[in-house]
Amino acid sequence: MENSYRYFENRDCRYYPCHEGIAEMNCLFCFCPLYPREHCPGKPEYLMSKGQKIKSCLHCVFPHRAENYETLMQFLKEGQKRREDKGEMG
C-alpha cells in the first residue's frame, strides 16, 4: 500500500515495527487516539502496577491496520463533538 491520507508507513523510525506480525504497518496513528478510552475496538490488556490498573496496548494492532482508518476517524469525530457540546475548545 502506498502512503496516502489514510496510510503512512515510516520504515526509518527507530521503533519500526512497533508491533510484530503486520505486513503493512500503518504509522498514521502511531500514538493511538483510543488510548484514553477504557473501551475501544482494539485488544488492550489491563495490568496492575503499584496498585493501579494500567492499559497496555503492546499486543494491539488496531490503529496500525489501514482498514481501520474510518473507525478511528469516527471515534475522533465523536470525541470532538462531545467536547464542542460541552463548550470545550480544542
PDB file of N, CA, C and O in Angstrom:
ATOM      1  N   MET A   1       0.862  -1.177   0.000  1.00  0.00           N
ATOM      2  CA  MET A   1       0.000   0.000   0.000  1.00  0.00           C
ATOM      3  C   MET A   1       0.902   1.231   0.000  1.00  0.00           C
ATOM      4  O   MET A   1       1.905   1.270   0.712  1.00  0.00           O
ATOM      5  N   GLU A   2       0.553   2.212  -0.778  1.00  0.00           N
ATOM      6  CA  GLU A   2       1.372   3.418  -0.832  1.00  0.00           C
ATOM      7  C   GLU A   2       0.903   4.435   0.205  1.00  0.00           C
ATOM      8  O   GLU A   2      -0.234   4.380   0.673  1.00  0.00           O
ATOM      9  N   ASN A   3       1.780   5.350   0.554  1.00  0.00           N
ATOM     10  CA  ASN A   3       1.432   6.398   1.510  1.00  0.00           C
ATOM     11  C   ASN A   3       0.330   7.281   0.936  1.00  0.00           C
ATOM     12  O   ASN A   3       0.359   7.646  -0.239  1.00  0.00           O
ATOM     13  N   SER A   4      -0.635   7.614   1.773  1.00  0.00           N
ATOM     14  CA  SER A   4      -1.750   8.461   1.369  1.00  0.00           C
ATOM     15  C   SER A   4      -2.299   9.128   2.617  1.00  0.00           C
ATOM     16  O   SER A   4      -1.705   9.017   3.690  1.00  0.00           O
ATOM     17  N   TYR A   5      -3.425   9.818   2.492  1.00  0.00           N
ATOM     18  CA  TYR A   5      -4.007  10.444   3.678  1.00  0.00           C
ATOM     19  C   TYR A   5      -4.552   9.395   4.650  1.00  0.00           C
ATOM     20  O   TYR A   5      -4.759   9.716   5.820  1.00  0.00           O
ATOM     21  N   ARG A   6      -4.789   8.177   4.221  1.00  0.00           N
ATOM     22  CA  ARG A   6      -5.294   7.103   5.080  1.00  0.00           C
ATOM     23  C   ARG A   6      -4.187   6.184   5.594  1.00  0.00           C
ATOM     24  O   ARG A   6      -4.408   5.377   6.498  1.00  0.00           O
ATOM     25  N   TYR A   7      -3.015   6.312   5.019  1.00  0.00           N
ATOM     26  CA  TYR A   7      -1.958   5.346   5.338  1.00  0.00           C
ATOM     27  C   TYR A   7      -0.597   6.016   5.229  1.00  0.00           C
ATOM     28  O   TYR A   7      -0.318   6.732   4.267  1.00  0.00           O
ATOM     29  N   PHE A   8       0.233   5.777   6.212  1.00  0.00           N
ATOM     30  CA  PHE A   8       1.596   6.291   6.194  1.00  0.00           C
ATOM     31  C   PHE A   8       2.487   5.267   6.871  1.00  0.00           C
ATOM     32  O   PHE A   8       2.187   4.808   7.973  1.00  0.00           O
ATOM     33  N   GLU A   9       3.564   4.912   6.228  1.00  0.00           N
ATOM     34  CA  GLU A   9       4.500   3.941   6.794  1.00  0.00           C
ATOM     35  C   GLU A   9       5.872   4.595   6.917  1.00  0.00           C
ATOM     36  O   GLU A   9       6.392   5.144   5.946  1.00  0.00           O
ATOM     37  N   ASN A  10       6.456   4.536   8.115  1.00  0.00           N
ATOM     38  CA  ASN A  10       7.757   5.146   8.355  1.00  0.00           C
ATOM     39  C   ASN A  10       8.767   4.062   8.730  1.00  0.00           C
ATOM     40  O   ASN A  10       8.993   3.794   9.910  1.00  0.00           O
ATOM     41  N   ARG A  11       9.355   3.461   7.741  1.00  0.00           N
ATOM     42  CA  ARG A  11      10.326   2.384   7.978  1.00  0.00           C
ATOM     43  C   ARG A  11      11.637   2.913   8.579  1.00  0.00           C
ATOM     44  O   ARG A  11      12.454   2.134   9.069  1.00  0.00           O
ATOM     45  N   ASP A  12      11.834   4.232   8.541  1.00  0.00           N
ATOM     46  CA  ASP A  12      13.042   4.817   9.111  1.00  0.00           C
ATOM     47  C   ASP A  12      12.909   5.076  10.616  1.00  0.00           C
ATOM     48  O   ASP A  12      13.889   5.440  11.265  1.00  0.00           O
ATOM     49  N   CYS A  13      11.727   4.895  11.167  1.00  0.00           N
ATOM     50  CA  CYS A  13      11.507   5.105  12.596  1.00  0.00           C
ATOM     51  C   CYS A  13      12.342   4.109  13.395  1.00  0.00           C
ATOM     52  O   CYS A  13      12.406   2.931  13.044  1.00  0.00           O
ATOM     53  N   ARG A  14      12.965   4.562  14.442  1.00  0.00           N
ATOM     54  CA  ARG A  14      13.805   3.655  15.235  1.00  0.00           C
ATOM     55  C   ARG A  14      12.983   2.598  15.965  1.00  0.00           C
ATOM     56  O   ARG A  14      13.545   1.610  16.437  1.00  0.00           O
ATOM     57  N   TYR A  15      11.688   2.778  16.070  1.00  0.00           N
ATOM     58  CA  TYR A  15      10.819   1.808  16.727  1.00  0.00           C
ATOM     59  C   TYR A  15      10.107   0.887  15.735  1.00  0.00           C
ATOM     60  O   TYR A  15       9.392  -0.028  16.145  1.00  0.00           O
ATOM     61  N   TYR A  16      10.296   1.118  14.444  1.00  0.00           N
ATOM     62  CA  TYR A  16       9.618   0.313  13.426  1.00  0.00           C
ATOM     63  C   TYR A  16      10.218  -1.080  13.361  1.00  0.00           C
ATOM     64  O   TYR A  16      11.442  -1.203  13.323  1.00  0.00           O
ATOM     65  N   PRO A  17       9.437  -2.104  13.346  1.00  0.00           N
ATOM     66  CA  PRO A  17       7.999  -2.122  13.603  1.00  0.00           C
ATOM     67  C   PRO A  17       7.735  -2.151  15.111  1.00  0.00           C
ATOM     68  O   PRO A  17       8.416  -2.859  15.853  1.00  0.00           O
ATOM     69  N   CYS A  18       6.761  -1.394  15.547  1.00  0.00           N
ATOM     70  CA  CYS A  18       6.455  -1.347  16.973  1.00  0.00           C
ATOM     71  C   CYS A  18       5.625  -2.561  17.395  1.00  0.00           C
ATOM     72  O   CYS A  18       5.530  -2.870  18.583  1.00  0.00           O
ATOM     73  N   HIS A  19       5.034  -3.239  16.431  1.00  0.00           N
ATOM     74  CA  HIS A  19       4.291  -4.479  16.676  1.00  0.00           C
ATOM     75  C   HIS A  19       4.750  -5.496  15.636  1.00  0.00           C
ATOM     76  O   HIS A  19       5.007  -5.136  14.487  1.00  0.00           O
ATOM     77  N   GLU A  20       4.853  -6.735  16.024  1.00  0.00           N
ATOM     78  CA  GLU A  20       5.251  -7.791  15.101  1.00  0.00           C
ATOM     79  C   GLU A  20       4.017  -8.403  14.438  1.00  0.00           C
ATOM     80  O   GLU A  20       2.915  -8.337  14.982  1.00  0.00           O
ATOM     81  N   GLY A  21       4.209  -8.990  13.275  1.00  0.00           N
ATOM     82  CA  GLY A  21       3.152  -9.736  12.621  1.00  0.00           C
ATOM     83  C   GLY A  21       2.242  -8.942  11.712  1.00  0.00           C
ATOM     84  O   GLY A  21       1.193  -9.446  11.311  1.00  0.00           O
ATOM     85  N   ILE A  22       2.605  -7.719  11.373  1.00  0.00           N
ATOM     86  CA  ILE A  22       1.790  -6.927  10.456  1.00  0.00           C
ATOM     87  C   ILE A  22       2.617  -6.700   9.195  1.00  0.00           C
ATOM     88  O   ILE A  22       3.715  -6.146   9.253  1.00  0.00           O
ATOM     89  N   ALA A  23       2.084  -7.129   8.062  1.00  0.00           N
ATOM     90  CA  ALA A  23       2.812  -6.977   6.802  1.00  0.00           C
ATOM     91  C   ALA A  23       2.916  -5.508   6.399  1.00  0.00           C
ATOM     92  O   ALA A  23       3.972  -5.064   5.947  1.00  0.00           O
ATOM     93  N   GLU A  24       1.830  -4.752   6.558  1.00  0.00           N
ATOM     94  CA  GLU A  24       1.809  -3.329   6.232  1.00  0.00           C
ATOM     95  C   GLU A  24       1.464  -2.554   7.488  1.00  0.00           C
ATOM     96  O   GLU A  24       0.313  -2.561   7.926  1.00  0.00           O
ATOM     97  N   MET A  25       2.436  -1.893   8.066  1.00  0.00           N
ATOM     98  CA  MET A  25       2.273  -1.174   9.330  1.00  0.00           C
ATOM     99  C   MET A  25       1.870   0.269   9.058  1.00  0.00           C
ATOM    100  O   MET A  25       2.668   1.051   8.542  1.00  0.00           O
ATOM    101  N   ASN A  26       0.636   0.626   9.402  1.00  0.00           N
ATOM    102  CA  ASN A  26       0.177   2.000   9.238  1.00  0.00           C
ATOM    103  C   ASN A  26       0.647   2.808  10.447  1.00  0.00           C
ATOM    104  O   ASN A  26       0.201   2.580  11.572  1.00  0.00           O
ATOM    105  N   CYS A  27       1.544   3.745  10.204  1.00  0.00           N
ATOM    106  CA  CYS A  27       2.111   4.571  11.278  1.00  0.00           C
ATOM    107  C   CYS A  27       1.331   5.875  11.477  1.00  0.00           C
ATOM    108  O   CYS A  27       1.709   6.694  12.315  1.00  0.00           O
ATOM    109  N   LEU A  28       0.263   6.076  10.727  1.00  0.00           N
ATOM    110  CA  LEU A  28      -0.505   7.314  10.804  1.00  0.00           C
ATOM    111  C   LEU A  28      -0.992   7.579  12.227  1.00  0.00           C
ATOM    112  O   LEU A  28      -0.965   8.720  12.688  1.00  0.00           O
ATOM    113  N   PHE A  29      -1.434   6.538  12.922  1.00  0.00           N
ATOM    114  CA  PHE A  29      -1.892   6.677  14.305  1.00  0.00           C
ATOM    115  C   PHE A  29      -0.856   6.050  15.238  1.00  0.00           C
ATOM    116  O   PHE A  29      -1.183   5.185  16.051  1.00  0.00           O
ATOM    117  N   CYS A  30       0.366   6.485  15.116  1.00  0.00           N
ATOM    118  CA  CYS A  30       1.461   5.948  15.927  1.00  0.00           C
ATOM    119  C   CYS A  30       1.103   5.996  17.410  1.00  0.00           C
ATOM    120  O   CYS A  30       1.272   5.007  18.122  1.00  0.00           O
ATOM    121  N   PHE A  31       0.619   7.122  17.868  1.00  0.00           N
ATOM    122  CA  PHE A  31       0.115   7.250  19.230  1.00  0.00           C
ATOM    123  C   PHE A  31      -1.393   7.114  19.128  1.00  0.00           C
ATOM    124  O   PHE A  31      -2.075   8.017  18.645  1.00  0.00           O
ATOM    125  N   CYS A  32      -1.904   5.994  19.580  1.00  0.00           N
ATOM    126  CA  CYS A  32      -3.311   5.649  19.366  1.00  0.00           C
ATOM    127  C   CYS A  32      -4.251   6.673  20.001  1.00  0.00           C
ATOM    128  O   CYS A  32      -4.156   6.945  21.198  1.00  0.00           O
ATOM    129  N   PRO A  33      -5.163   7.244  19.200  1.00  0.00           N
ATOM    130  CA  PRO A  33      -6.121   8.199  19.754  1.00  0.00           C
ATOM    131  C   PRO A  33      -7.168   7.539  20.652  1.00  0.00           C
ATOM    132  O   PRO A  33      -7.944   8.229  21.312  1.00  0.00           O
ATOM    133  N   LEU A  34      -7.188   6.214  20.676  1.00  0.00           N
ATOM    134  CA  LEU A  34      -8.147   5.498  21.514  1.00  0.00           C
ATOM    135  C   LEU A  34      -7.577   5.148  22.886  1.00  0.00           C
ATOM    136  O   LEU A  34      -8.287   4.603  23.732  1.00  0.00           O
ATOM    137  N   TYR A  35      -6.312   5.455  23.111  1.00  0.00           N
ATOM    138  CA  TYR A  35      -5.691   5.078  24.386  1.00  0.00           C
ATOM    139  C   TYR A  35      -6.471   5.581  25.607  1.00  0.00           C
ATOM    140  O   TYR A  35      -6.620   4.829  26.570  1.00  0.00           O
ATOM    141  N   PRO A  36      -6.971   6.817  25.607  1.00  0.00           N
ATOM    142  CA  PRO A  36      -7.708   7.293  26.791  1.00  0.00           C
ATOM    143  C   PRO A  36      -9.032   6.566  27.039  1.00  0.00           C
ATOM    144  O   PRO A  36      -9.566   6.619  28.147  1.00  0.00           O
ATOM    145  N   ARG A  37      -9.556   5.897  26.035  1.00  0.00           N
ATOM    146  CA  ARG A  37     -10.843   5.214  26.175  1.00  0.00           C
ATOM    147  C   ARG A  37     -10.662   3.877  26.893  1.00  0.00           C
ATOM    148  O   ARG A  37      -9.787   3.085  26.544  1.00  0.00           O
ATOM    149  N   GLU A  38     -11.503   3.639  27.903  1.00  0.00           N
ATOM    150  CA  GLU A  38     -11.423   2.346  28.590  1.00  0.00           C
ATOM    151  C   GLU A  38     -11.890   1.227  27.673  1.00  0.00           C
ATOM    152  O   GLU A  38     -11.317   0.137  27.664  1.00  0.00           O
ATOM    153  N   HIS A  39     -12.938   1.505  26.901  1.00  0.00           N
ATOM    154  CA  HIS A  39     -13.465   0.507  25.972  1.00  0.00           C
ATOM    155  C   HIS A  39     -13.167   0.984  24.555  1.00  0.00           C
ATOM    156  O   HIS A  39     -13.652   2.032  24.128  1.00  0.00           O
ATOM    157  N   CYS A  40     -12.376   0.214  23.843  1.00  0.00           N
ATOM    158  CA  CYS A  40     -12.041   0.568  22.474  1.00  0.00           C
ATOM    159  C   CYS A  40     -12.121  -0.696  21.624  1.00  0.00           C
ATOM    160  O   CYS A  40     -12.147  -1.802  22.165  1.00  0.00           O
ATOM    161  N   PRO A  41     -12.159  -0.548  20.310  1.00  0.00           N
ATOM    162  CA  PRO A  41     -12.298  -1.716  19.454  1.00  0.00           C
ATOM    163  C   PRO A  41     -11.031  -2.553  19.320  1.00  0.00           C
ATOM    164  O   PRO A  41     -11.053  -3.620  18.707  1.00  0.00           O
ATOM    165  N   GLY A  42      -9.945  -2.081  19.881  1.00  0.00           N
ATOM    166  CA  GLY A  42      -8.699  -2.840  19.841  1.00  0.00           C
ATOM    167  C   GLY A  42      -8.703  -3.954  20.864  1.00  0.00           C
ATOM    168  O   GLY A  42      -9.748  -4.301  21.414  1.00  0.00           O
ATOM    169  N   LYS A  43      -7.549  -4.505  21.115  1.00  0.00           N
ATOM    170  CA  LYS A  43      -7.412  -5.603  22.077  1.00  0.00           C
ATOM    171  C   LYS A  43      -6.413  -5.240  23.183  1.00  0.00           C
ATOM    172  O   LYS A  43      -5.374  -5.885  23.317  1.00  0.00           O
ATOM    173  N   PRO A  44      -6.729  -4.204  23.975  1.00  0.00           N
ATOM    174  CA  PRO A  44      -5.795  -3.841  25.036  1.00  0.00           C
ATOM    175  C   PRO A  44      -5.828  -4.860  26.180  1.00  0.00           C
ATOM    176  O   PRO A  44      -6.790  -5.611  26.344  1.00  0.00           O
ATOM    177  N   GLU A  45      -4.782  -4.860  26.936  1.00  0.00           N
ATOM    178  CA  GLU A  45      -4.717  -5.660  28.154  1.00  0.00           C
ATOM    179  C   GLU A  45      -4.658  -4.685  29.310  1.00  0.00           C
ATOM    180  O   GLU A  45      -4.171  -3.564  29.158  1.00  0.00           O
ATOM    181  N   TYR A  46      -5.145  -5.100  30.455  1.00  0.00           N
ATOM    182  CA  TYR A  46      -5.088  -4.247  31.644  1.00  0.00           C
ATOM    183  C   TYR A  46      -4.217  -4.935  32.679  1.00  0.00           C
ATOM    184  O   TYR A  46      -4.477  -6.074  33.067  1.00  0.00           O
ATOM    185  N   LEU A  47      -3.184  -4.235  33.122  1.00  0.00           N
ATOM    186  CA  LEU A  47      -2.214  -4.768  34.060  1.00  0.00           C
ATOM    187  C   LEU A  47      -2.309  -4.006  35.372  1.00  0.00           C
ATOM    188  O   LEU A  47      -2.724  -2.847  35.394  1.00  0.00           O
ATOM    189  N   MET A  48      -1.936  -4.636  36.434  1.00  0.00           N
ATOM    190  CA  MET A  48      -1.863  -3.953  37.725  1.00  0.00           C
ATOM    191  C   MET A  48      -0.401  -3.622  38.008  1.00  0.00           C
ATOM    192  O   MET A  48       0.472  -4.483  37.908  1.00  0.00           O
ATOM    193  N   SER A  49      -0.151  -2.387  38.356  1.00  0.00           N
ATOM    194  CA  SER A  49       1.191  -1.940  38.702  1.00  0.00           C
ATOM    195  C   SER A  49       1.099  -0.957  39.858  1.00  0.00           C
ATOM    196  O   SER A  49       0.473   0.096  39.738  1.00  0.00           O
ATOM    197  N   LYS A  50       1.713  -1.297  40.959  1.00  0.00           N
ATOM    198  CA  LYS A  50       1.724  -0.440  42.146  1.00  0.00           C
ATOM    199  C   LYS A  50       0.301  -0.077  42.568  1.00  0.00           C
ATOM    200  O   LYS A  50       0.031   1.052  42.977  1.00  0.00           O
ATOM    201  N   GLY A  51      -0.600  -1.048  42.463  1.00  0.00           N
ATOM    202  CA  GLY A  51      -1.975  -0.847  42.897  1.00  0.00           C
ATOM    203  C   GLY A  51      -2.861  -0.095  41.914  1.00  0.00           C
ATOM    204  O   GLY A  51      -4.007   0.222  42.232  1.00  0.00           O
ATOM    205  N   GLN A  52      -2.344   0.193  40.725  1.00  0.00           N
ATOM    206  CA  GLN A  52      -3.128   0.915  39.723  1.00  0.00           C
ATOM    207  C   GLN A  52      -3.310   0.058  38.478  1.00  0.00           C
ATOM    208  O   GLN A  52      -2.410  -0.681  38.080  1.00  0.00           O
ATOM    209  N   LYS A  53      -4.495   0.169  37.867  1.00  0.00           N
ATOM    210  CA  LYS A  53      -4.773  -0.531  36.615  1.00  0.00           C
ATOM    211  C   LYS A  53      -4.205   0.303  35.470  1.00  0.00           C
ATOM    212  O   LYS A  53      -4.496   1.493  35.351  1.00  0.00           O
ATOM    213  N   ILE A  54      -3.401  -0.328  34.641  1.00  0.00           N
ATOM    214  CA  ILE A  54      -2.744   0.351  33.525  1.00  0.00           C
ATOM    215  C   ILE A  54      -3.125  -0.340  32.222  1.00  0.00           C
ATOM    216  O   ILE A  54      -3.087  -1.567  32.122  1.00  0.00           O
ATOM    217  N   LYS A  55      -3.487   0.451  31.239  1.00  0.00           N
ATOM    218  CA  LYS A  55      -3.841  -0.077  29.926  1.00  0.00           C
ATOM    219  C   LYS A  55      -2.568  -0.341  29.134  1.00  0.00           C
ATOM    220  O   LYS A  55      -1.730   0.547  28.981  1.00  0.00           O
ATOM    221  N   SER A  56      -2.428  -1.555  28.635  1.00  0.00           N
ATOM    222  CA  SER A  56      -1.281  -1.914  27.805  1.00  0.00           C
ATOM    223  C   SER A  56      -1.770  -2.266  26.407  1.00  0.00           C
ATOM    224  O   SER A  56      -2.618  -3.141  26.234  1.00  0.00           O
ATOM    225  N   CYS A  57      -1.230  -1.580  25.425  1.00  0.00           N
ATOM    226  CA  CYS A  57      -1.610  -1.816  24.039  1.00  0.00           C
ATOM    227  C   CYS A  57      -0.481  -2.519  23.273  1.00  0.00           C
ATOM    228  O   CYS A  57      -0.439  -2.495  22.043  1.00  0.00           O
ATOM    229  N   LEU A  58       0.418  -3.134  24.014  1.00  0.00           N
ATOM    230  CA  LEU A  58       1.579  -3.774  23.418  1.00  0.00           C
ATOM    231  C   LEU A  58       1.200  -4.769  22.329  1.00  0.00           C
ATOM    232  O   LEU A  58       1.879  -4.850  21.306  1.00  0.00           O
ATOM    233  N   HIS A  59       0.140  -5.518  22.533  1.00  0.00           N
ATOM    234  CA  HIS A  59      -0.253  -6.548  21.563  1.00  0.00           C
ATOM    235  C   HIS A  59      -1.438  -6.126  20.697  1.00  0.00           C
ATOM    236  O   HIS A  59      -1.995  -6.948  19.970  1.00  0.00           O
ATOM    237  N   CYS A  60      -1.820  -4.872  20.767  1.00  0.00           N
ATOM    238  CA  CYS A  60      -2.947  -4.368  19.973  1.00  0.00           C
ATOM    239  C   CYS A  60      -2.413  -3.744  18.683  1.00  0.00           C
ATOM    240  O   CYS A  60      -1.500  -2.919  18.726  1.00  0.00           O
ATOM    241  N   VAL A  61      -2.968  -4.126  17.559  1.00  0.00           N
ATOM    242  CA  VAL A  61      -2.529  -3.585  16.272  1.00  0.00           C
ATOM    243  C   VAL A  61      -3.651  -2.826  15.562  1.00  0.00           C
ATOM    244  O   VAL A  61      -3.497  -2.437  14.405  1.00  0.00           O
ATOM    245  N   PHE A  62      -4.763  -2.616  16.239  1.00  0.00           N
ATOM    246  CA  PHE A  62      -5.934  -1.981  15.624  1.00  0.00           C
ATOM    247  C   PHE A  62      -5.594  -0.673  14.903  1.00  0.00           C
ATOM    248  O   PHE A  62      -5.958  -0.538  13.735  1.00  0.00           O
ATOM    249  N   PRO A  63      -4.923   0.294  15.528  1.00  0.00           N
ATOM    250  CA  PRO A  63      -4.670   1.565  14.827  1.00  0.00           C
ATOM    251  C   PRO A  63      -3.647   1.445  13.704  1.00  0.00           C
ATOM    252  O   PRO A  63      -3.510   2.367  12.901  1.00  0.00           O
ATOM    253  N   HIS A  64      -2.931   0.335  13.632  1.00  0.00           N
ATOM    254  CA  HIS A  64      -1.893   0.159  12.618  1.00  0.00           C
ATOM    255  C   HIS A  64      -2.385  -0.564  11.372  1.00  0.00           C
ATOM    256  O   HIS A  64      -1.611  -0.792  10.442  1.00  0.00           O
ATOM    257  N   ARG A  65      -3.650  -0.923  11.346  1.00  0.00           N
ATOM    258  CA  ARG A  65      -4.223  -1.582  10.166  1.00  0.00           C
ATOM    259  C   ARG A  65      -4.970  -0.529   9.341  1.00  0.00           C
ATOM    260  O   ARG A  65      -5.873   0.142   9.841  1.00  0.00           O
ATOM    261  N   ALA A  66      -4.583  -0.397   8.084  1.00  0.00           N
ATOM    262  CA  ALA A  66      -5.146   0.635   7.210  1.00  0.00           C
ATOM    263  C   ALA A  66      -6.668   0.537   7.110  1.00  0.00           C
ATOM    264  O   ALA A  66      -7.339   1.558   6.961  1.00  0.00           O
ATOM    265  N   GLU A  67      -7.216  -0.664   7.189  1.00  0.00           N
ATOM    266  CA  GLU A  67      -8.667  -0.819   7.049  1.00  0.00           C
ATOM    267  C   GLU A  67      -9.442  -0.237   8.232  1.00  0.00           C
ATOM    268  O   GLU A  67     -10.667  -0.133   8.162  1.00  0.00           O
ATOM    269  N   ASN A  68      -8.764   0.145   9.310  1.00  0.00           N
ATOM    270  CA  ASN A  68      -9.432   0.715  10.480  1.00  0.00           C
ATOM    271  C   ASN A  68      -9.436   2.239  10.491  1.00  0.00           C
ATOM    272  O   ASN A  68      -9.878   2.848  11.465  1.00  0.00           O
ATOM    273  N   TYR A  69      -8.951   2.859   9.420  1.00  0.00           N
ATOM    274  CA  TYR A  69      -8.887   4.316   9.342  1.00  0.00           C
ATOM    275  C   TYR A  69     -10.246   4.958   9.608  1.00  0.00           C
ATOM    276  O   TYR A  69     -10.345   5.865  10.435  1.00  0.00           O
ATOM    277  N   GLU A  70     -11.291   4.504   8.923  1.00  0.00           N
ATOM    278  CA  GLU A  70     -12.616   5.110   9.076  1.00  0.00           C
ATOM    279  C   GLU A  70     -13.139   4.975  10.502  1.00  0.00           C
ATOM    280  O   GLU A  70     -13.736   5.913  11.031  1.00  0.00           O
ATOM    281  N   THR A  71     -12.923   3.827  11.127  1.00  0.00           N
ATOM    282  CA  THR A  71     -13.375   3.622  12.512  1.00  0.00           C
ATOM    283  C   THR A  71     -12.666   4.587  13.451  1.00  0.00           C
ATOM    284  O   THR A  71     -13.301   5.187  14.318  1.00  0.00           O
ATOM    285  N   LEU A  72     -11.358   4.742  13.286  1.00  0.00           N
ATOM    286  CA  LEU A  72     -10.602   5.674  14.127  1.00  0.00           C
ATOM    287  C   LEU A  72     -11.072   7.108  13.910  1.00  0.00           C
ATOM    288  O   LEU A  72     -11.207   7.867  14.869  1.00  0.00           O
ATOM    289  N   MET A  73     -11.318   7.477  12.676  1.00  0.00           N
ATOM    290  CA  MET A  73     -11.794   8.825  12.391  1.00  0.00           C
ATOM    291  C   MET A  73     -13.162   9.056  13.012  1.00  0.00           C
ATOM    292  O   MET A  73     -13.437  10.156  13.492  1.00  0.00           O
ATOM    293  N   GLN A  74     -14.019   8.058  13.015  1.00  0.00           N
ATOM    294  CA  GLN A  74     -15.340   8.185  13.630  1.00  0.00           C
ATOM    295  C   GLN A  74     -15.215   8.420  15.132  1.00  0.00           C
ATOM    296  O   GLN A  74     -15.920   9.263  15.687  1.00  0.00           O
ATOM    297  N   PHE A  75     -14.325   7.683  15.794  1.00  0.00           N
ATOM    298  CA  PHE A  75     -14.091   7.897  17.228  1.00  0.00           C
ATOM    299  C   PHE A  75     -13.589   9.315  17.487  1.00  0.00           C
ATOM    300  O   PHE A  75     -14.016   9.962  18.443  1.00  0.00           O
ATOM    301  N   LEU A  76     -12.682   9.799  16.635  1.00  0.00           N
ATOM    302  CA  LEU A  76     -12.153  11.154  16.807  1.00  0.00           C
ATOM    303  C   LEU A  76     -13.245  12.199  16.606  1.00  0.00           C
ATOM    304  O   LEU A  76     -13.319  13.169  17.361  1.00  0.00           O
ATOM    305  N   LYS A  77     -14.088  12.012  15.600  1.00  0.00           N
ATOM    306  CA  LYS A  77     -15.185  12.951  15.337  1.00  0.00           C
ATOM    307  C   LYS A  77     -16.176  12.974  16.493  1.00  0.00           C
ATOM    308  O   LYS A  77     -16.653  14.038  16.885  1.00  0.00           O
ATOM    309  N   GLU A  78     -16.485  11.797  17.039  1.00  0.00           N
ATOM    310  CA  GLU A  78     -17.411  11.725  18.171  1.00  0.00           C
ATOM    311  C   GLU A  78     -16.826  12.427  19.395  1.00  0.00           C
ATOM    312  O   GLU A  78     -17.545  13.124  20.111  1.00  0.00           O
ATOM    313  N   GLY A  79     -15.529  12.248  19.637  1.00  0.00           N
ATOM    314  CA  GLY A  79     -14.874  12.923  20.750  1.00  0.00           C
ATOM    315  C   GLY A  79     -14.892  14.426  20.584  1.00  0.00           C
ATOM    316  O   GLY A  79     -15.135  15.156  21.545  1.00  0.00           O
ATOM    317  N   GLN A  80     -14.638  14.896  19.373  1.00  0.00           N
ATOM    318  CA  GLN A  80     -14.671  16.329  19.087  1.00  0.00           C
ATOM    319  C   GLN A  80     -16.070  16.882  19.300  1.00  0.00           C
ATOM    320  O   GLN A  80     -16.229  17.959  19.874  1.00  0.00           O
ATOM    321  N   LYS A  81     -17.076  16.163  18.848  1.00  0.00           N
ATOM    322  CA  LYS A  81     -18.470  16.600  19.010  1.00  0.00           C
ATOM    323  C   LYS A  81     -18.821  16.720  20.483  1.00  0.00           C
ATOM    324  O   LYS A  81     -19.470  17.685  20.888  1.00  0.00           O
ATOM    325  N   ARG A  82     -18.394  15.736  21.303  1.00  0.00           N
ATOM    326  CA  ARG A  82     -18.668  15.797  22.752  1.00  0.00           C
ATOM    327  C   ARG A  82     -18.011  17.017  23.386  1.00  0.00           C
ATOM    328  O   ARG A  82     -18.613  17.684  24.228  1.00  0.00           O
ATOM    329  N   ARG A  83     -16.781  17.309  22.986  1.00  0.00           N
ATOM    330  CA  ARG A  83     -16.085  18.481  23.529  1.00  0.00           C
ATOM    331  C   ARG A  83     -16.793  19.767  23.124  1.00  0.00           C
ATOM    332  O   ARG A  83     -16.934  20.686  23.932  1.00  0.00           O
ATOM    333  N   GLU A  84     -17.237  19.832  21.877  1.00  0.00           N
ATOM    334  CA  GLU A  84     -17.957  21.016  21.406  1.00  0.00           C
ATOM    335  C   GLU A  84     -19.272  21.175  22.151  1.00  0.00           C
ATOM    336  O   GLU A  84     -19.641  22.290  22.520  1.00  0.00           O
ATOM    337  N   ASP A  85     -19.986  20.074  22.380  1.00  0.00           N
ATOM    338  CA  ASP A  85     -21.259  20.124  23.099  1.00  0.00           C
ATOM    339  C   ASP A  85     -21.072  20.599  24.547  1.00  0.00           C
ATOM    340  O   ASP A  85     -21.959  21.229  25.124  1.00  0.00           O
ATOM    341  N   LYS A  86     -19.908  20.289  25.121  1.00  0.00           N
ATOM    342  CA  LYS A  86     -19.610  20.719  26.492  1.00  0.00           C
ATOM    343  C   LYS A  86     -19.068  22.154  26.523  1.00  0.00           C
ATOM    344  O   LYS A  86     -18.875  22.728  27.594  1.00  0.00           O
ATOM    345  N   GLY A  87     -18.827  22.720  25.348  1.00  0.00           N
ATOM    346  CA  GLY A  87     -18.301  24.086  25.275  1.00  0.00           C
ATOM    347  C   GLY A  87     -16.800  24.162  25.440  1.00  0.00           C
ATOM    348  O   GLY A  87     -16.249  25.236  25.683  1.00  0.00           O
ATOM    349  N   GLU A  88     -16.130  23.016  25.307  1.00  0.00           N
ATOM    350  CA  GLU A  88     -14.666  22.998  25.410  1.00  0.00           C
ATOM    351  C   GLU A  88     -14.074  23.371  24.067  1.00  0.00           C
ATOM    352  O   GLU A  88     -14.639  23.042  23.024  1.00  0.00           O
ATOM    353  N   MET A  89     -12.956  24.047  24.085  1.00  0.00           N
ATOM    354  CA  MET A  89     -12.272  24.420  22.854  1.00  0.00           C
ATOM    355  C   MET A  89     -11.121  23.446  22.640  1.00  0.00           C
ATOM    356  O   MET A  89     -10.624  22.862  23.603  1.00  0.00           O
ATOM    357  N   GLY A  90     -10.696  23.265  21.413  1.00  0.00           N
ATOM    358  CA  GLY A  90      -9.525  22.440  21.157  1.00  0.00           C
ATOM    359  C   GLY A  90      -9.656  21.592  20.044  1.00  0.00           C
ATOM    360  O   GLY A  90      -8.731  20.845  19.725  1.00  0.00           O
TER     361      GLY A  90
END
